[in-house]
Amino acid sequence: MGQKVNPIGFRLGISNKEHDSFWYADSKNYSKLVKQDLFIRKFLQKKFSFTFIHKIVLKTKYNDCLIILSLVKNESFSKTDFISGISKELQKNLFVKFGSNLASLNIVEPSNLNTSAGYLADFIKAQLEKRVAFRKAIKNCLIKVQQEDTKLKGIKIQLAGRLNGAEIARTEWVREGRIPLNTLMANIDYSYSRAQTIYGVIGIKIWVYVRFVFV
């Protein structure tokens, strides 16, 4: 079973994995909060598309929404009114569409990016969209991880599509170390992405095994 399901969802409530959304609703307001959740995520992903977004955590209580945005900062964040402008625009949209009174945007920088499956998936995506050969892109990712992080116990990279412009789509994968998907106490991060190439879409999946979780 651990080989088929999402490794993060499989470990919720068992290891140190947590939900990305925290809110409760009755049957009348459930659909409204789901739509609000999706709207906030799409809005932030569009506004911060120029950088890597590690995680978006939403905590909603009554009409108040706390947004914790974990991303990599660059020179755009040096502008004093950049974040406040996005926050005000989001607040206005939430009030008009959903009647939410307050939305607090808290931006933090992630640590240990080289153990983030999402960051590594975006790294390979950028390489493939620059027409780098898929084996070279995988090798560059493995070199990046090995040089900058020694705590990693295993990584698996899987690519699927018309690799290197082949006529027939296929799946290729590489694994270094261990990826114990059936062990619930194993802290495994997972992410997927899609690279838009001139030959079509290439799917990217990455599993990262960091450490064993003791409870």
N, C-alpha and C positions, 0 to 999 in steps of 0.2 A: 504493500500500500504506500509506503514511504517513497517508492520510486515514481509514483504517478501523480500524487497530489502536490499542491503548492507547499514547499517546505516551511514557509513562514506561518501560513494558516494551520498547518498540521501541528505546530508547536505552541499555538496561542494558549495561555493559561497553564502551560507545563514548564517551559523554560523561561528565559527572560524576554521572550517576545511579547509585545503588547499591540493592541489595536491602534490604528491611526485615527480613529474617530471615537469620541466619548460623548454620548448623549442618549437620553431616554425620551420616549414619546408614546402617547396613546395612539389609538387607531386613527383618530382625526388628523393628527399633526405629523404622523410618520412620513407620509409621502412628501410633505413640505420640507422636512428636515433632510430627507434624502436628496431632494432637488437642490437645496441650499448647499449641502455638502459638495455635491458634484460641481455646482456653479463656482464655489470658492476655489476648488482645486484647478478647474480649467482656467479661471481668471488669473490665478497666480502663475500657473505654468506658461501662460501666454505672455504675461508681463515680465517674467524672469527667464524667458527662453534663451537669453544670451549667456546664461551661466548654468552650472549643474545644480539641480535641486535634489538634495539628499532625501528629505522627508517633509511631509506636511501633516501636522497633527492638529486636529480640530476638537475643541472641548466646548460644547454648547450647553448652557444652563438657562432655562426660560428663554428670553429673547437676547441674551448676551452670548457672544461667541469669542473664544480665545483661540487665536491662530498662532501656532508655533511653526515657523518656517526655517528649516535647516538647509542652508545653501552655501556655496562658495562665493565669497565676496570678491569684487574686482573694482576697477577705477570708477565705475558708475555710482558706487555707494558713497563716494566722497562728496557728492552733491548733497547739500543739506536738505533740500526740498524733494529729493527723489523718492525716499521712502514715504514721507508724509503725503506726497501727492498720490501715490498708489493707494495708501491707506484711506485717504478721503474718498477717492473714486470707488473703492471697494465698499466703503461704508454707505455711500449714496446708492449704489446698485442694490445692496442688501436691503436697505430701507424701502426702496421703490418696489422691488420684486417680492420680498418676503416679510417686510415689516419688522426686521430686526433692528433693535435700538442701538446696539453697541457691538463693534467688532475690533478687538485689540490684536494688532499684528506685532508679534515678537520674532525678531530675526536672530538666529544663532548660527555659528559656524561649526560644521561637523569636525570631529577628530578622527584620525586614522582612516583617511579616505581610501587608502590602498586595501583596506579590508571591506570596503563597500562594494557589493555586487553591482549596484546601480551606477556607481562612478566608473567601474571597469567596463560595464556594458556600453556606457556613453563614449568611453575612450576607444573601444573597438569600432563603434558606430562611426565616429569621426574619421578613423583610419580608412574604413571601407568606402565611405563617401568621397574620400580623396583618391580613390582608385588604387589603394595599396592592396597587394595580393593578400588573400584571406589568411594564408599560413604565416605570412610576415606580420600581419596584424595580431594574430594570436601570439606569435613569438615576442613581439614588442610588449604586449600586455603581461606576459609571464616574466619578462626581464624587469619591467617596471615594478611588479610585485616583489620579486626576489631581491632586488636592490634596496628597496625602501622599507620593507617590512619583514621581520624574522619570526613573528608570532603566528603567521599563517600556517595552518596544518594541512590544508588541501584546497585545490581549486579545480573546477571543471568548466570548460568553455565549449559551447555547442553552437554551431552555425548551420543554417539551413536555407537553401535557395539555389539560385544559379551562380554558384561560386566560380569566380574568375571568368564569368561569362559563358559557362558551360551550357550546352543546349538542353540538357536534362538536369532538373533540380535534384540535389542530394543533400545529405546531412553529414557533417564532419564534426568530430569532437575530440578534445584533448583533455586529459586529466593529469594533474600533478599532486601527489600526496593522497590523502584519504578524504572521501566524502560519505560519511556514514548516515545516509538518508533515513534509515530505519531506526536510528538511535535518537529518541526524543530529547535526551539531555544534551545532544550535540548542538552547539550554537552555529547554525548554518544560515547564512544570508543568501537570498536568491533575487534575481532580477532578470527582466527580459527587455529587449529593445528591438527596433526595426531600422535597418539602414536602407535608405532610398538610393539605389544605384541605377546606372543607365541600363542595366540588364533586368531590373525589377527589384522587388523587396527581398532583403536577406534578414532572416530572423536570428536574433542573438539571445542566447540564454547563458547565464553564469550562476554557478553555485560556489560559495566561499565558506570553508570550514575554518573557524577561528579557534575555538577552544571548547572544552567540555564544561557544562554548567552543573554545579553541585547545588542541591536544594536540601 
